[in-house]
């Protein structure tokens, strides 16, 4: 498998269905909102997205590998590696972290 390493403050995200959220949490997103917001699992975090003491998402909002997030679709770039689809996006595109 090819190793994918995001640069800067980019995240590598694997899109998931809204119903694949962790634990008992089930996400119900109205059809109107689905147009611009989606759910994904963080696969890799660029070095600029996790600088100690500089949390771009605010206190307690650091994104780590395996987090499930809701993100804005207009801030993503779709790539395909080894037959798998991924999204590359800036950390600023994250709306919510689901843990």
C-alpha positions in Angstrom: 0.0 0.0 0.0 1.2 3.5 -0.9 1.9 5.7 2.1 0.0 9.1 1.8 1.5 11.9 3.9 -0.4 15.2 4.0 1.7 18.4 4.0 1.3 21.6 6.0 -2.1 21.9 7.8 -3.8 19.4 5.5 -5.8 16.3 6.6 -6.2 13.0 4.8 -9.8 11.9 5.2 -11.7 8.7 4.2 -15.3 9.6 3.5 -17.9 7.5 5.5 -21.6 7.4 5.6 -23.3 9.5 8.3 -24.6 6.3 9.9 -21.0 5.0 10.5 -20.3 7.3 13.4 -18.6 5.9 16.5 -20.4 4.1 19.3 -24.1 4.7 19.8 -24.0 8.1 18.1 -26.1 8.3 14.9 -25.9 11.4 12.7 -29.0 12.5 11.0 -28.3 15.3 8.5 -31.2 16.9 6.7 -31.1 16.5 2.9 -30.6 20.3 2.4 -27.5 20.3 4.7 -26.0 17.2 3.0 -25.1 19.3 0.0 -22.2 21.0 1.7 -21.4 18.9 4.8 -20.2 15.3 5.0 -18.7 12.9 7.4 -15.2 11.2 7.2 -12.6 9.4 9.3 -9.2 11.1 9.6 -6.5 8.8 8.2 -3.5 11.2 8.5 -2.7 14.6 9.8 -0.2 17.0 8.3 2.6 18.4 10.6 1.1 22.0 10.5 -2.3 20.7 11.7 -1.0 19.5 15.0 1.5 22.1 16.2 1.8 22.0 20.0 0.3 25.1 21.6 -1.3 26.3 18.3 -4.6 24.6 18.1 -6.3 26.0 14.9 -9.6 24.6 15.9 -9.6 26.2 19.4 -9.1 24.7 22.9 -9.6 20.9 22.8 -10.3 20.8 19.1 -7.1 19.1 17.8 -7.8 16.6 15.2 -6.1 13.2 15.5 -5.9 10.1 13.4 -9.1 8.0 13.7 -11.3 11.0 14.6 -14.6 11.1 12.8 -15.3 14.6 11.5 -18.0 16.5 9.8 -16.4 18.8 7.1 -17.3 21.3 4.4 -17.2 19.6 1.0 -16.1 22.8 -0.9 -12.8 22.7 0.9 -11.8 19.2 -0.2 -9.7 17.7 -3.0 -10.6 14.1 -4.0 -7.7 11.7 -4.7 -7.6 8.0 -5.5 -4.6 5.9 -4.3 -4.4 2.1 -4.7 -8.1 2.0 -5.7 -9.3 3.8 -2.6 -10.9 7.3 -2.6 -9.6 9.9 -0.1 -10.1 13.6 0.5 -7.3 16.1 1.2 -8.5 19.1 3.1 -7.3 22.0 5.3 -8.0 21.6 9.0 -10.1 24.8 8.7 -12.7 22.8 6.7 -13.5 20.7 9.9 -16.9 21.7 11.4 -17.2 19.1 14.1 -15.1 16.3 15.7 -17.1 13.2 16.9 -15.4 11.2 19.5 
